[in-house]
Amino acid sequence: MNKIQAMELASGLTRLITGMEDELLQNIAAYLLAGKVDSSTSKWKIRKLAELGKLHQKNIETITSYAKEQRELAELTVKLAAVDAMQDTERGFRKAVIAGLVTDAADGTMDSTMNAIIGTLMKQAKNDLNIVNTTMLYKARDAAGKAVRDAAQLANKQEFVDMLNKAAGQVVTNTETMTAAVSKCLKDMANKGIPAFVDRGGREWSPEAYVGLCVRQTAMNTGTTALFERMKDYHTHFIEISSHLGARPKCSRDQGRIFDLDNTSGYIEDGHGNIVAYSPWSSSSYGQPDGILGINCKHSAFPFTPGSSLQTYFPYDQEENDKRYKEIQKQRELERNVRAAKRECAMLKNGDPEEFKKASVRLKERTAQLKQYCSEHDLTYMNERTSVLGYGHSEASRVTAAYRKALKEEQEKLRQIELDKSKKDAIMDLKPGMTTTTAGGREVTVVKSSSIHGEPNSITQTVNSRGGVNRNYYGDNGDQILQVSNNDHGHKSESGFGKHGEHAHTYYYDENGNLKHGDARDLTDNERKENADIL
């Protein structure tokens, strides 16, 4: 049995575990989004942490509901692996019997020894699942607690609040800030998922990666054991190990060699009459995690009959298999990206509409990328591989609607940018001495340079040497009272104002009666309306 066959056998149980992960994530999302968002982040944080016990109980119920089906599917996977391995070898053995190369054997049914071996492998698979369920239960609780603390901390960060204010073009409320912080934490959680295993090095394994590895290895071990047991029935004990470029160090010493399962060494003839050496199976790296037929090993073992190698009956194109395996692995990566986006949409469906819209765009883009890859590499796009619990027809319709809305808004933004560019180009092209009008209808005179004194109740306009336009307002006595700028002129201190750094300066008299240029500030609603033509 090769890795691709094992991967296909493992896919059912892997999808079941990722479905459980989806439900746990949605439990956390419902927990974070439930109830009123207090104006005080500290109160919200205290309340949510106090509710962690209820979420933990809900997650116990979720995992329990999956446990029986996990056990049944694990048993079925192990049995199928054994049956597949025996059927694969049986065809070759029957041909060898007809050719008189090996003696006939008993029926191809599993005897008590084989059943005992399969029983042991089933027990190991169930133990692995128990570890996964326990790890995910407590990691889900930890992830929820961390999300609460992170969201509260983020909502109190001034940089985060400033970013929201700039994006909204106005000051956002505490409730809006808290909602945005929760949405960001949910997005991060949807992408990271819930770990299923933590190894000795502290690395956290995703459910798909760890369960896939365990079930694949169990399936491959089952296949190897079934092969070896069936070889005993046919009284043959030589095997040949496949070979390929880029093998691991221990595997590279064993690949392409003939071994004797009875642990003797010597020489035998192959199908062409050539003398070939064989070594004891005990001298190989078999049984070591990184050894031949070990964890993630790409090699296969084939029965070898002296005088006519049975490998003839079991063709194995390693190069083609490796190439296809890599293509399938890339497909799985793209499928994981789609599932993460679907999870995010499912978790945000009752949350912030703007964040849901962004997630919808990501989902559509990732789905298109996956479908294109499948088409280019002659792979089958299977919708069930990207299915997410809680993401059904209703959610898909909402995603499509949100995506179309986002596209329409983006197109409108691009159109507006072009209009603004044309308008700003026209403004920048105005020469000194020419006149224009504000959006409010007041006359503006274009000048080469401004002064703090001008015509009473007039407005002048200049082009700033560092970019943008300044409008200068003068009062009844001809002294400047206000300056409005449509960008930040490259000044970092002014870049936080408005959407594009637009800001205003109020002029005032100091204690000595001198006219002074005030600090930059946000435009008032009236100032923004009056100067909308340059903003």
Residue pairs with C-beta under 8 A, 6 or more apart in sequence:
1 81
1 84
1 85
1 88
1 219
1 220
1 223
1 224
1 300
2 298
2 300
2 316
2 321
3 216
3 220
3 296
3 298
3 321
3 325
4 321
4 324
4 325
4 328
5 84
5 219
5 223
6 81
6 215
6 216
6 217
6 219
6 220
6 223
7 212
7 216
7 328
9 77
9 80
9 81
9 84
9 215
9 216
9 219
10 77
10 211
10 212
10 215
10 216
10 219
11 385
12 73
12 76
12 77
13 70
13 73
13 74
13 77
13 211
13 215
14 207
14 208
14 211
14 212
14 215
15 384
15 385
15 387
16 66
16 69
16 70
16 73
17 66
17 70
17 132
17 196
17 207
17 208
17 211
18 207
18 208
18 339
19 66
19 387
19 388
19 389
20 62
20 63
20 66
20 136
20 207
21 136
21 193
21 194
21 196
21 207
22 339
22 343
22 346
22 388
22 389
22 390
22 391
23 62
23 389
23 390
24 59
24 62
24 63
24 136
24 140
24 194
25 189
25 190
25 193
25 194
25 343
25 346
25 347
26 346
26 347
26 389
26 390
27 55
27 58
27 59
27 62
27 140
28 55
28 140
28 143
28 144
28 147
28 186
28 189
28 347
29 186
29 346
29 347
29 348
29 350
29 351
30 350
31 48
31 51
31 54
31 55
31 58
31 144
32 48
32 144
32 147
32 148
32 151
32 182
32 185
32 186
33 182
33 350
33 351
35 47
37 44
37 175
37 178
37 179
37 182
38 44
38 47
38 178
39 174
39 175
40 174
41 152
41 155
41 156
41 174
41 178
42 152
44 152
44 178
45 148
45 149
45 151
45 152
48 148
49 145
49 148
52 141
52 144
52 145
55 140
55 141
55 144
56 137
56 140
56 141
59 137
59 140
59 141
60 137
63 133
63 136
63 137
66 133
67 129
67 133
70 129
70 133
71 126
71 129
74 122
74 125
74 126
74 129
74 215
75 122
75 125
77 125
77 215
77 218
77 219
78 118
78 121
78 122
78 125
78 218
78 219
78 222
79 118
80 219
81 218
81 219
81 220
81 222
81 223
81 226
82 110
82 114
82 118
82 222
82 223
82 225
82 226
84 223
85 222
85 223
85 224
85 226
85 227
85 230
86 108
86 110
86 226
86 227
86 230
87 108
88 314
89 226
89 227
89 230
89 231
89 303
89 314
90 108
90 230
91 313
92 303
92 310
92 313
92 314
93 102
93 105
93 230
93 234
93 303
93 310
95 313
96 102
96 234
96 305
96 308
96 310
96 313
97 103
97 104
97 105
97 234
99 308
101 305
101 307
101 308
101 310
102 234
102 235
102 236
102 305
103 234
103 235
104 234
105 230
105 233
105 234
105 235
106 233
108 230
110 118
110 226
111 229
113 229
114 225
114 226
114 229
117 225
117 229
118 222
118 225
121 218
121 221
121 222
121 225
124 218
125 214
125 215
125 218
128 211
128 214
128 215
128 218
129 211
131 197
132 196
132 197
132 207
132 210
132 211
135 195
135 196
135 197
135 198
136 194
136 195
136 196
136 207
139 194
139 195
139 196
139 204
140 194
143 189
143 194
147 182
147 185
147 186
147 189
150 181
150 185
151 178
151 181
151 182
151 184
151 185
152 181
154 160
154 181
154 184
154 185
155 161
155 174
155 177
155 178
155 180
155 181
160 177
160 180
160 181
161 172
161 177
162 496
164 172
164 176
164 177
164 180
165 171
165 172
166 496
166 498
166 499
168 176
169 498
169 499
172 180
179 351
179 352
180 352
180 355
182 351
182 352
183 348
183 351
183 352
183 355
184 355
186 344
186 347
186 348
186 351
186 355
187 344
187 348
187 355
187 359
189 347
190 340
190 341
190 343
190 344
190 347
191 340
191 344
193 206
193 207
193 340
193 343
194 207
195 204
195 205
195 206
195 207
196 205
196 206
196 207
196 209
196 210
196 211
197 204
197 205
197 210
198 204
198 205
199 205
205 213
208 336
213 295
213 296
217 295
217 296
220 293
220 297
224 293
224 301
227 301
227 303
228 261
231 237
231 239
231 261
231 303
234 303
236 303
236 305
236 310
237 260
237 261
237 262
238 258
238 259
238 260
238 261
238 268
238 278
238 303
238 304
238 305
238 306
239 258
239 259
239 261
239 281
239 301
239 302
239 303
239 304
240 256
240 257
240 258
240 259
240 301
240 302
240 304
240 309
240 311
241 254
241 255
241 256
241 257
241 259
241 284
241 292
241 299
241 300
241 301
241 302
242 255
242 256
242 299
242 300
242 301
242 302
242 316
242 318
243 255
243 256
243 299
243 318
244 255
244 298
244 299
244 318
244 319
244 322
247 255
247 298
247 299
248 290
248 297
249 290
250 285
250 288
250 290
250 291
250 292
250 294
251 285
251 290
251 291
251 292
251 294
251 297
251 299
253 285
254 284
254 285
254 286
254 291
254 292
254 299
255 292
255 299
257 278
257 279
257 284
258 268
258 276
258 277
258 278
258 279
258 304
259 278
259 279
259 280
259 281
259 283
259 284
260 278
260 279
260 280
260 281
261 281
262 281
263 280
263 281
263 282
264 278
264 280
265 277
265 278
265 279
265 280
265 283
266 277
266 278
267 275
267 276
267 277
267 278
268 275
268 276
268 278
268 306
269 275
269 276
269 306
269 307
270 276
270 306
270 307
270 308
270 309
271 307
271 308
271 309
271 312
284 291
284 292
285 291
285 292
285 294
286 292
286 293
286 294
287 294
288 294
289 295
291 297
292 299
293 299
293 301
298 318
298 321
298 322
298 325
300 316
302 310
302 311
302 314
302 316
303 310
303 311
303 314
304 310
304 311
327 377
327 379
328 379
330 373
331 370
331 373
331 374
331 377
331 379
332 385
334 366
334 369
334 370
334 373
335 370
335 385
335 386
337 366
337 369
337 370
338 363
338 366
338 367
338 370
338 386
339 386
339 387
339 388
341 359
341 362
341 363
341 366
341 367
342 363
342 386
342 387
342 388
342 391
342 395
343 388
343 391
344 359
344 362
344 363
345 356
345 359
345 360
345 363
345 391
345 395
345 398
345 399
346 388
346 389
346 390
346 391
346 395
348 355
348 356
348 359
349 356
349 395
349 398
353 402
356 398
356 402
357 402
357 403
357 405
357 406
358 406
360 398
360 399
360 400
360 402
360 403
360 406
361 402
361 403
361 406
363 399
363 403
364 399
364 403
367 386
370 381
370 386
371 381
373 379
374 380
374 381
375 381
423 533
424 534
427 436
427 469
427 533
427 534
428 463
428 469
430 436
430 446
430 461
431 446
432 446
432 447
432 448
433 445
433 446
434 446
435 443
435 444
435 445
435 446
436 443
436 444
436 446
436 461
436 533
437 443
437 444
437 533
438 444
438 459
438 471
438 530
438 531
438 533
439 529
439 530
439 531
439 532
439 533
440 529
440 530
440 531
442 459
442 530
443 459
444 459
444 460
444 461
444 471
445 458
445 459
445 460
445 461
446 460
446 461
446 462
447 460
447 461
447 462
448 462
449 462
450 460
450 462
450 470
450 472
450 480
450 483
451 480
452 479
452 480
452 507
452 515
452 517
453 474
453 478
453 479
453 480
454 460
454 472
454 474
454 478
454 480
455 474
455 478
456 474
456 475
456 476
456 477
456 478
457 474
457 475
457 476
458 474
459 471
459 472
459 473
459 474
460 471
460 472
460 474
461 469
461 470
461 471
461 472
462 469
462 470
462 472
463 469
463 470
464 470
464 485
464 489
466 489
466 490
466 491
467 487
467 489
467 490
468 485
468 486
468 487
468 488
468 489
469 485
469 486
469 534
470 483
470 484
470 485
471 483
471 484
471 485
471 531
471 534
472 480
472 482
472 483
473 480
473 481
473 482
473 483
473 484
474 480
474 481
475 481
479 507
479 515
480 507
480 515
481 506
481 507
482 504
482 505
482 506
482 507
482 527
483 504
483 505
483 507
483 517
484 502
484 504
484 523
484 527
484 531
484 534
485 494
485 502
485 503
485 504
485 505
486 500
486 502
486 531
486 534
486 535
487 500
487 501
487 502
488 494
488 495
488 497
488 500
488 501
488 502
488 503
489 501
491 501
491 520
493 520
494 501
494 503
494 520
495 501
497 503
497 520
497 521
497 522
497 523
498 522
498 523
498 535
500 535
502 523
502 528
502 535
503 520
503 521
503 522
503 523
504 520
504 521
504 522
504 523
504 524
504 527
505 517
505 518
505 519
505 520
505 521
506 518
506 521
507 515
507 516
507 517
507 518
508 515
508 516
508 518
509 515
509 516
510 516
523 531
523 535
528 535
